[in-house]
Protein backbone atom coordinates (compact mmCIF):
# COMPACT_ATOMS: atom_id res chain seq x y z
CA UNK A 1 0.00 0.00 0.00
CA UNK A 2 1.29 3.48 -0.87
CA UNK A 3 0.68 6.87 0.68
CA UNK A 4 1.39 10.14 -1.14
CA UNK A 5 2.57 13.04 1.04
CA UNK A 6 2.45 16.47 -0.60
CA UNK A 7 3.56 19.99 0.29
CA UNK A 8 6.92 18.92 1.66
CA UNK A 9 9.75 21.47 1.84
CA UNK A 10 11.84 21.34 -1.35
CA UNK A 11 14.96 20.17 0.53
CA UNK A 12 13.27 17.19 2.23
CA UNK A 13 15.30 13.96 2.26
CA UNK A 14 14.15 10.35 2.21
CA UNK A 15 15.72 9.88 5.65
CA UNK A 16 13.65 12.74 7.08
CA UNK A 17 10.44 11.16 5.76
CA UNK A 18 11.41 7.80 7.24
CA UNK A 19 12.13 9.47 10.60
CA UNK A 20 8.79 11.32 10.50
CA UNK A 21 6.90 8.09 9.89
CA UNK A 22 8.96 6.12 12.39
CA UNK A 23 7.63 8.52 15.08
CA UNK A 24 4.21 7.02 14.31
CA UNK A 25 5.44 3.40 14.24
CA UNK A 26 4.80 3.02 10.51
CA UNK A 27 6.57 0.11 8.71
CA UNK A 28 8.05 1.94 5.69
CA UNK A 29 9.54 -0.18 2.92
CA UNK A 30 10.50 2.58 0.46
CA UNK A 31 10.36 6.37 0.09
CA UNK A 32 10.49 8.01 -3.33
CA UNK A 33 10.75 11.80 -3.56
CA UNK A 34 9.82 13.79 -6.63
CA UNK A 35 10.00 17.48 -7.39
CA UNK A 36 7.79 17.44 -10.55
CA UNK A 37 9.85 20.29 -12.05
CA UNK A 38 8.69 22.84 -9.47
CA UNK A 39 11.41 23.93 -7.05
CA UNK A 40 8.82 24.80 -4.39
CA UNK A 41 6.95 21.49 -4.47
CA UNK A 42 8.20 18.17 -3.15
CA UNK A 43 6.09 15.01 -3.06
CA UNK A 44 6.88 11.71 -1.34
CA UNK A 45 5.44 8.36 -2.38
CA UNK A 46 5.79 6.05 0.60
CA UNK A 47 5.51 2.28 0.20
CA UNK A 48 4.17 0.69 3.38
CA UNK A 49 4.13 -2.86 4.67
CA UNK A 50 0.51 -2.57 5.84
CA UNK A 51 -3.08 -2.94 4.69
CA UNK A 52 -5.54 -0.23 3.65
CA UNK A 53 -6.63 0.39 7.25
CA UNK A 54 -2.99 0.97 8.28
CA UNK A 55 -2.43 3.34 5.36
CA UNK A 56 -5.62 5.24 6.21
CA UNK A 57 -4.44 5.53 9.82
CA UNK A 58 -1.14 7.01 8.63
CA UNK A 59 -2.98 9.50 6.44
CA UNK A 60 -4.99 10.54 9.49
CA UNK A 61 -1.79 11.14 11.48
CA UNK A 62 0.11 13.03 8.76
CA UNK A 63 -2.56 14.93 6.80
CA UNK A 64 -2.71 18.50 8.12
CA UNK A 65 0.41 18.08 10.28
CA UNK A 66 2.62 21.20 10.44
CA UNK A 67 6.16 20.01 9.67
CA UNK A 68 9.26 22.07 8.83
CA UNK A 69 7.18 25.17 8.10
CA UNK A 70 4.64 23.43 5.85
CA UNK A 71 1.20 21.92 6.35
CA UNK A 72 1.36 18.42 4.90
CA UNK A 73 -1.31 16.79 2.76
CA UNK A 74 -1.46 12.99 2.70
CA UNK A 75 -3.64 10.55 0.74
CA UNK A 76 -3.63 6.86 -0.01
CA UNK A 77 -2.52 6.09 -3.55
CA UNK A 78 -4.75 4.46 -6.11
CA UNK A 79 -2.71 1.48 -7.31
CA UNK A 80 -4.38 1.50 -10.73
CA UNK A 81 -3.88 5.14 -11.69
CA UNK A 82 -0.96 6.04 -9.45
CA UNK A 83 -2.82 9.11 -8.20
CA UNK A 84 -3.80 10.01 -4.68
CA UNK A 85 -7.41 9.33 -3.79
CA UNK A 86 -9.72 12.00 -2.44
CA UNK A 87 -7.62 14.82 -3.83
CA UNK A 88 -9.14 18.26 -3.29
Backbone as a chain_set.jsonl record, in Angstrom:
{"seq": "XXXXXXXXXXXXXXXXXXXXXXXXXXXXXXXXXXXXXXXXXXXXXXXXXXXXXXXXXXXXXXXXXXXXXXXXXXXXXXXXXXXXXXXX", "coords": {"N": [[0.852, -1.174, 0.0], [0.522, 2.238, -0.79], [1.242, 5.602, 0.234], [0.766, 8.982, -0.509], [2.497, 11.891, 0.136], [2.191, 15.274, 0.197], [3.258, 18.719, -0.359], [5.688, 19.047, 0.879], [8.724, 20.498, 2.201], [11.097, 21.784, -0.163], [13.694, 20.817, 0.173], [13.561, 18.373, 1.423], [14.578, 15.182, 2.645], [14.82, 11.624, 1.946], [15.484, 10.206, 4.24], [14.549, 11.932, 6.25], [11.786, 11.744, 5.878], [11.404, 9.045, 6.462], [12.121, 9.11, 9.173], [10.121, 10.808, 10.195], [7.843, 9.202, 9.814], [8.531, 6.999, 11.298], [8.241, 7.944, 13.869], [5.574, 7.553, 14.233], [5.368, 4.857, 14.257], [5.229, 3.494, 11.826], [5.584, 0.963, 9.383], [7.76, 1.416, 7.026], [8.651, 0.664, 3.705], [9.779, 1.76, 1.43], [10.784, 4.981, 0.258], [10.065, 7.424, -2.068], [11.043, 10.369, -3.512], [9.86, 13.197, -5.297], [10.128, 16.032, -7.405], [8.731, 17.127, -9.457], [9.418, 19.112, -11.31], [9.003, 21.614, -10.188], [10.453, 23.86, -8.155], [9.503, 24.571, -5.66], [7.836, 22.606, -4.781], [7.58, 19.481, -3.294], [7.085, 16.036, -3.343], [6.324, 13.017, -1.704], [6.269, 9.56, -2.251], [5.287, 6.923, -0.457], [5.994, 3.66, 0.255], [4.356, 1.175, 2.021], [4.398, -1.441, 4.45], [1.743, -2.572, 5.046], [-1.852, -2.852, 5.478], [-4.866, -1.5, 3.901], [-6.294, -0.235, 5.967], [-4.23, 0.394, 7.766], [-2.753, 2.177, 6.183], [-4.657, 4.193, 5.85], [-4.836, 5.024, 8.503], [-2.285, 6.13, 8.853], [-2.461, 8.271, 7.041], [-4.368, 9.785, 8.408], [-2.822, 10.58, 10.599], [-0.782, 12.118, 9.471], [-1.813, 13.908, 7.526], [-2.468, 17.296, 7.32], [-0.667, 17.888, 9.297], [1.674, 20.117, 10.728], [4.837, 20.63, 9.61], [8.212, 21.276, 9.484], [7.731, 23.957, 8.689], [5.667, 23.741, 6.855], [2.322, 22.773, 5.961], [1.313, 19.571, 5.797], [-0.084, 17.402, 3.279], [-1.739, 14.409, 2.932], [-2.546, 11.348, 1.282], [-4.007, 8.183, 0.475], [-2.721, 6.061, -2.107], [-3.997, 5.394, -5.297], [-3.715, 2.323, -6.662], [-4.114, 1.65, -9.303], [-4.197, 3.914, -10.962], [-2.155, 5.417, -10.001], [-2.494, 7.801, -8.757], [-3.24, 10.012, -6.018], [-5.96, 9.317, -3.865], [-9.1, 10.915, -3.212], [-8.373, 13.576, -3.685], [-8.25, 17.075, -3.236]], "CA": [[0.0, 0.0, 0.0], [1.29, 3.477, -0.871], [0.675, 6.872, 0.68], [1.392, 10.145, -1.135], [2.574, 13.043, 1.043], [2.451, 16.475, -0.6], [3.562, 19.995, 0.293], [6.922, 18.925, 1.659], [9.754, 21.472, 1.84], [11.839, 21.338, -1.347], [14.96, 20.171, 0.529], [13.269, 17.187, 2.232], [15.303, 13.963, 2.265], [14.146, 10.35, 2.213], [15.724, 9.877, 5.653], [13.648, 12.74, 7.077], [10.442, 11.162, 5.763], [11.412, 7.799, 7.235], [12.131, 9.472, 10.598], [8.787, 11.324, 10.504], [6.898, 8.094, 9.886], [8.956, 6.122, 12.395], [7.627, 8.524, 15.076], [4.214, 7.017, 14.314], [5.441, 3.403, 14.239], [4.804, 3.016, 10.512], [6.573, 0.109, 8.715], [8.049, 1.939, 5.689], [9.538, -0.182, 2.916], [10.5, 2.581, 0.457], [10.355, 6.37, 0.092], [10.494, 8.011, -3.332], [10.754, 11.803, -3.559], [9.822, 13.788, -6.625], [10.0, 17.482, -7.393], [7.791, 17.437, -10.546], [9.854, 20.289, -12.047], [8.686, 22.845, -9.474], [11.411, 23.928, -7.049], [8.821, 24.802, -4.387], [6.95, 21.485, -4.471], [8.195, 18.168, -3.147], [6.086, 15.011, -3.056], [6.882, 11.71, -1.342], [5.442, 8.364, -2.376], [5.791, 6.05, 0.597], [5.512, 2.277, 0.202], [4.169, 0.688, 3.383], [4.128, -2.859, 4.665], [0.512, -2.566, 5.836], [-3.079, -2.941, 4.691], [-5.542, -0.225, 3.649], [-6.627, 0.389, 7.252], [-2.993, 0.971, 8.282], [-2.43, 3.341, 5.357], [-5.617, 5.241, 6.207], [-4.441, 5.531, 9.822], [-1.137, 7.009, 8.63], [-2.979, 9.498, 6.437], [-4.988, 10.541, 9.491], [-1.79, 11.14, 11.478], [0.111, 13.03, 8.757], [-2.56, 14.93, 6.796], [-2.711, 18.495, 8.117], [0.412, 18.083, 10.279], [2.616, 21.196, 10.435], [6.156, 20.009, 9.669], [9.262, 22.072, 8.832], [7.18, 25.17, 8.102], [4.644, 23.426, 5.846], [1.203, 21.921, 6.354], [1.363, 18.421, 4.904], [-1.31, 16.792, 2.76], [-1.46, 12.987, 2.696], [-3.644, 10.552, 0.738], [-3.629, 6.857, -0.007], [-2.517, 6.09, -3.549], [-4.752, 4.459, -6.114], [-2.71, 1.478, -7.31], [-4.379, 1.496, -10.73], [-3.883, 5.136, -11.694], [-0.959, 6.036, -9.445], [-2.818, 9.106, -8.204], [-3.805, 10.013, -4.677], [-7.413, 9.328, -3.791], [-9.719, 11.997, -2.441], [-7.622, 14.817, -3.826], [-9.135, 18.255, -3.287]], "C": [[0.897, 1.235, 0.0], [0.498, 4.653, -0.317], [1.47, 7.979, 0.001], [1.33, 11.293, -0.132], [3.015, 14.244, 0.216], [2.779, 17.664, 0.307], [4.751, 19.892, 1.236], [7.883, 20.047, 1.277], [10.634, 20.91, 0.72], [13.129, 20.604, -1.018], [14.767, 18.922, 1.401], [14.049, 15.977, 1.719], [14.466, 12.724, 2.581], [14.309, 9.952, 3.679], [14.809, 10.67, 6.579], [12.224, 12.19, 7.04], [10.368, 9.872, 6.57], [11.384, 8.094, 8.736], [10.761, 9.992, 11.037], [7.8, 10.175, 10.702], [7.246, 7.113, 10.999], [8.386, 6.612, 13.725], [6.24, 7.932, 15.319], [4.187, 5.491, 14.241], [5.027, 2.778, 12.92], [5.908, 2.188, 9.86], [6.79, 0.538, 7.262], [8.984, 0.991, 4.959], [10.338, 0.62, 1.895], [9.907, 3.985, 0.427], [10.928, 6.868, -1.224], [10.075, 9.47, -3.332], [10.762, 12.279, -5.0], [9.565, 15.28, -6.498], [9.018, 17.943, -8.466], [8.15, 18.731, -11.274], [9.569, 21.619, -11.371], [9.556, 22.901, -8.225], [10.744, 24.114, -5.686], [7.965, 23.62, -3.94], [7.732, 20.186, -4.39], [7.104, 17.199, -2.707], [6.813, 13.721, -2.716], [5.837, 10.637, -1.604], [6.067, 7.349, -1.436], [5.15, 4.671, 0.463], [5.494, 1.731, 1.624], [3.933, -0.811, 3.396], [2.915, -2.959, 5.589], [-0.684, -2.694, 4.907], [-3.707, -1.556, 4.536], [-5.861, 0.499, 4.955], [-5.397, 1.052, 7.869], [-2.589, 2.217, 7.516], [-3.37, 4.497, 5.68], [-5.292, 5.85, 7.573], [-3.256, 6.484, 9.697], [-1.591, 8.332, 8.033], [-3.608, 10.379, 7.511], [-3.982, 11.207, 10.413], [-0.983, 12.238, 10.797], [-0.638, 14.176, 8.075], [-2.888, 16.098, 7.722], [-1.647, 18.781, 9.163], [1.322, 19.223, 9.815], [4.013, 20.655, 10.667], [7.146, 20.843, 8.863], [8.689, 23.276, 8.076], [6.099, 24.957, 7.062], [3.523, 22.601, 6.468], [1.105, 20.797, 5.335], [-0.031, 17.98, 4.467], [-0.967, 15.35, 2.421], [-2.723, 12.285, 2.215], [-3.13, 9.159, 0.418], [-3.543, 6.927, -1.521], [-3.346, 5.017, -4.223], [-3.766, 3.631, -6.914], [-2.927, 1.334, -8.804], [-4.006, 2.728, -11.528], [-2.616, 5.797, -11.201], [-1.224, 7.394, -8.836], [-3.407, 8.965, -6.818], [-5.322, 10.051, -4.729], [-7.876, 10.523, -2.984], [-8.936, 13.297, -2.526], [-8.592, 15.978, -3.892], [-9.181, 18.831, -4.68]], "O": [[1.907, 1.276, 0.702], [-0.73, 4.696, -0.386], [2.698, 7.923, -0.06], [0.263, 11.63, 0.382], [4.085, 14.229, -0.392], [2.609, 17.628, 1.525], [4.807, 20.569, 2.263], [7.86, 20.506, 0.135], [10.883, 19.706, 0.664], [13.621, 19.837, -1.846], [15.712, 18.468, 2.045], [14.168, 15.772, 0.511], [13.529, 12.775, 3.378], [13.379, 9.422, 4.288], [14.341, 10.14, 7.587], [11.536, 12.175, 8.061], [9.39, 9.631, 7.278], [10.697, 7.403, 9.489], [10.289, 9.657, 12.124], [7.014, 10.181, 11.649], [6.364, 6.474, 11.573], [8.082, 5.809, 14.607], [5.788, 7.824, 16.459], [3.114, 4.892, 14.173], [4.528, 1.653, 12.895], [7.049, 2.642, 9.782], [6.084, 0.074, 6.367], [9.992, 0.557, 5.516], [11.444, 0.225, 1.525], [8.696, 4.164, 0.554], [12.128, 6.752, -1.472], [8.894, 9.781, -3.171], [11.564, 11.826, -5.817], [8.867, 15.728, -5.588], [8.516, 19.064, -8.382], [7.258, 19.389, -11.81], [9.874, 22.666, -11.942], [9.405, 22.07, -7.329], [11.364, 23.839, -4.659], [7.426, 23.634, -2.834], [8.462, 19.835, -5.316], [6.307, 17.499, -1.819], [7.8, 13.369, -3.361], [4.673, 10.78, -1.23], [7.226, 6.964, -1.596], [3.93, 4.527, 0.546], [6.49, 1.812, 2.343], [3.345, -1.373, 2.472], [3.026, -3.368, 6.745], [-0.537, -2.649, 3.685], [-3.143, -0.56, 4.988], [-5.714, 1.718, 5.038], [-5.497, 2.142, 8.431], [-2.138, 3.198, 8.106], [-2.937, 5.646, 5.775], [-5.455, 7.054, 7.773], [-3.222, 7.524, 10.353], [-1.153, 9.396, 8.471], [-3.398, 11.592, 7.518], [-4.25, 12.28, 10.953], [-0.546, 13.184, 11.453], [-0.143, 15.302, 8.049], [-3.506, 15.918, 8.772], [-1.71, 19.803, 9.846], [1.696, 19.284, 8.644], [4.352, 20.263, 11.784], [6.928, 21.084, 7.676], [9.113, 23.575, 6.96], [5.656, 25.923, 6.44], [3.756, 21.824, 7.394], [0.845, 21.036, 4.156], [-1.015, 18.159, 5.184], [-0.003, 15.096, 1.698], [-3.826, 12.581, 2.675], [-1.948, 8.98, 0.124], [-4.208, 7.75, -2.15], [-3.389, 3.872, -3.773], [-3.052, 4.17, -7.76], [-2.006, 0.93, -9.515], [-3.542, 2.608, -12.662], [-2.05, 6.646, -11.891], [-0.285, 8.082, -8.435], [-3.997, 7.939, -6.478], [-5.898, 10.752, -5.561], [-7.129, 11.071, -2.173], [-8.846, 14.036, -1.546], [-9.64, 15.881, -4.531], [-9.871, 19.823, -4.915]]}, "num_chains": 1, "name": "protein.A"}
